Amino acid sequence: MHATTGKTTKPAASVPFDAAQFLRADDLAGFLAEALADGDHRAFPIALRTAADVLGMAELARRTGLSRETLYRTLSDKGNPRLDTLGAILGAFGLRLDVAPARSKPTRTKARASA
């Protein structure tokens, strides 16, 4: 039997998860592509902010030619980047915006009704 000392232990404080700590610049293309492929378009702005954290806002500003204030505002929860701004940000990561056909489920062709 163990003797008790009367002391209580506090659980360790939790720390918010920060995906940027686990990503490298080489991972960003796949990371952003997966955020888009997820189908929930609310995930992409969050992923874009995370990618900006990996690079650093000062470096992102230098590479895009945009001010840090503009980038913070654009990448905020209420931000809504214009297409040219999005292109500049993606370009800073060495990426580009691309359009591809949507993946769709195969459709059945209906048999022709005989007349």
VOKEDREN-151963 format. One line per 8 residues: number of its first residue (from 1); for each residue x, y, z of N, C-alpha, C. Coordinates in steps of 0.02 Angstrom, whole numbers, plus 50000, padded with zeros to 5 digits. Each point is the difference from the previous one (the first is absolute). Layout:
BEGIN
NUM) X,Y,Z,X,Y,Z,X,Y,Z  ...
// end
This chain:
BEGIN
1) 50042,49941,50000,49958,50059,50000,50045,50062,50000  49979,50050,49962,50040,50062,49994,49975,50050,50051  50046,50035,50028,49982,50054,50046,49983,50062,49960  49951,50037,50023,49981,50061,49965,50034,50059,50035  50016,50049,49960,50034,50059,50028,49951,50058,50010  49940,49993,49975,49952,50054,50006,50005,50051,49945  50049,49993,49956,50008,50047,49944,49958,49976,49942  49972,50046,49964,49964,49984,49939,50040,50023,49941
9) 49993,49965,49947,50035,50020,49939,49950,50030,49952  50022,50052,49968,49958,50033,49949,50015,49969,49933  49948,49991,49960,50013,49975,49932,50039,50052,49961  50040,49977,49954,50038,50046,49957,49952,50043,49960  50018,50063,49992,49959,50046,49961,50003,49979,49927  49944,50004,49967,49999,49982,49929,50023,50059,49958  50030,49984,49944,50025,50050,49954,49963,49991,49934  49975,50055,49971,49965,49994,49936,50045,49969,49947
17) 49970,49958,49958,50037,49969,49945,50018,50052,49948  50061,50000,49978,50023,50046,49948,50033,49959,49944  49962,49989,49947,50024,49959,49944,50063,50028,49969  50009,50066,50003,50059,50031,49970,50065,49974,50031  49997,49978,50062,50060,49973,50033,50022,49934,49970  49956,49966,49965,50015,49934,49973,50008,50000,49924  49995,50058,49969,50006,50005,49927,50065,50033,49981  50024,49981,49942,50058,50034,49970,49976,50032,49935
25) 50039,50045,49974,49981,50034,49938,49989,49949,49944  50038,49945,50000,49992,49948,49949,49933,49964,50004  49967,50003,50058,49936,49966,50011,49940,50040,49977  50009,50064,49986,49943,50045,49991,49956,49984,49940  50029,49980,49945,49960,49984,49940,49951,49944,50016  50023,49946,50029,49957,49945,50018,49950,50018,50053  50022,50039,50049,49957,50022,50055,49941,50041,49974  50015,50049,49957,49947,50043,49973,49955,49961,49951
33) 50030,49956,49961,49960,49959,49953,49951,49956,50039  50022,49971,50055,49956,49957,50040,49945,50041,50033  50015,50062,50019,49949,50043,50030,49945,50014,49949  50019,50009,49937,49950,50011,49948,49962,49936,49983  50037,49945,49997,49970,49936,49981,49950,49975,50053  50007,50025,50060,49956,49980,50055,49927,50013,49984  49988,50051,49958,49931,50015,49980,49968,50054,50043  50026,50012,50059,49974,50053,50044,50040,50063,49985
41) 49972,50045,49962,50037,50059,49978,50017,50048,50056  49972,49989,50059,50020,50041,50058,50069,49979,50026  50023,49941,49981,50065,49976,50023,50058,50034,49965  49990,50022,49938,50056,50029,49962,50027,50064,50030  49958,50048,50020,50029,50061,50031,50040,49985,50063  49977,49951,50039,50037,49980,50060,50067,49971,49981  49999,49957,49949,50063,49970,49976,50047,50053,49972  49972,50050,49966,50041,50053,49972,50033,50041,50056
49) 49963,50013,50054,50029,50035,50057,50056,49958,50032  49988,49936,50005,50052,49955,50028,50062,50001,49956  49991,49998,49935,50057,50002,49954,50038,50066,50008  49964,50055,50010,50032,50065,50010,50042,49998,50064  49975,49966,50051,50038,49994,50063,50064,49960,49990  49999,49951,49956,50060,49961,49986,50054,50044,49970  49980,50039,49952,50048,50044,49965,50018,50061,50043  49953,50025,50038,50010,50061,50039,49970,50059,49963
57) 49962,50040,50035,49964,50055,49968,50048,50051,49969  50056,50014,50033,50047,50049,49971,50029,49974,49934  50017,49935,49998,50027,49971,49938,49946,49997,49946  49938,49984,50020,49945,49998,49952,49989,50070,49971  50003,50051,50042,49992,50069,49976,50056,50018,49951  50060,49980,50015,50056,50014,49956,49991,49966,49932  49979,49937,50001,49993,49963,49938,49940,50022,49958  49947,50024,50032,49940,50020,49963,50000,50073,49981
65) 50038,50041,50036,49999,50072,49989,49940,50032,50034  49963,49962,50040,49943,50027,50037,50023,50017,50071  49966,50047,50031,50019,50018,50068,49978,49944,50049  50034,49997,50056,49981,49951,50051,49929,50012,50024  49981,50064,50006,49932,50016,50022,49948,49973,49951  50014,50008,49935,49954,49974,49949,49995,49924,50006  50057,49968,50010,50000,49927,50006,49963,49977,50062  50012,50033,50056,49964,49981,50062,49925,50008,49990
73) 49979,50055,49969,49929,50013,49989,49971,49948,49951  50036,49987,49946,49977,49953,49949,49995,49929,50028  50047,49981,50043,50002,49932,50026,49965,49993,50068  49965,50053,50021,49964,49997,50063,49937,49957,49993  49967,49986,50055,49939,49959,49999,49946,50031,49955  50000,50067,49995,49950,50034,49959,50028,50021,49932  50062,49981,49987,50031,50019,49937,49969,49963,49941  50004,50032,49943,49974,49971,49939,50046,50023,49943
81) 50054,49962,49988,50050,50024,49953,49973,50007,49929  50020,50053,49966,49984,50008,49929,50042,49949,49962  49980,49987,49939,50035,49951,49960,50073,50019,49989  50014,50064,49988,50069,50020,49989,50042,49993,50064  49969,50013,50057,50035,49992,50064,50014,49926,50013  49950,49958,49988,50008,49928,50008,50056,49975,49955  50001,50024,49938,50053,49980,49953,50069,50021,50025  50005,50060,50028,50064,50024,50026,50023,49958,50059
89) 49954,49983,50044,50017,49959,50059,50022,49931,49978  49961,49969,49955,50020,49934,49976,50067,50002,49963  50011,50053,49962,50063,50009,49965,50059,50004,50048  49989,50031,50058,50052,50005,50051,50019,49932,50027  49954,49953,49997,50014,49931,50021,50027,49957,49943  50006,50031,49941,50022,49962,49942,49944,49960,49969  49938,50022,50010,49942,49965,49975,49960,50045,49953  49952,49970,49966,49956,50040,49957,49930,49972,50007
97) 49953,50042,49984,49930,49981,50000,49986,49961,49936  49964,49946,50005,49987,49957,49943,49927,49980,50001  49972,49989,49942,49930,49979,49995,50000,49931,49967  49960,49956,50028,49995,49932,49973,49927,49978,50003  49982,49952,49959,49931,49976,50003,49984,49972,50069  49939,50012,50022,49978,49973,50064,49994,49925,49995  50018,49967,50053,49992,49928,50002,49926,49986,50011  49974,49958,49960,49929,49984,50009,49992,49924,50000
105) 49945,49979,50028,49985,49929,50001,49978,49981,49930  50017,49939,49979,49978,49977,49934,49924,50001,49996  49974,50023,49945,49927,50002,49992,49978,49943,49957  49943,49975,50014,49972,49946,49959,49964,50031,49941  50009,49970,49945,49964,50024,49941,49933,49965,49998  49949,50039,49988,49933,49971,49998,49989,49965,49933  49968,49943,50003,49985,49964,49938,49947,50039,49962  50008,50003,49936,49950,50035,49959,49935,49962,50001
113) 49948,50037,50009,49933,49969,49998,49982,49987,49928  49976,49942,49986,49980,49985,49930,49934,50032,49985  49994,50027,49940,49939,50036,49981,49950,49956,49968
// end
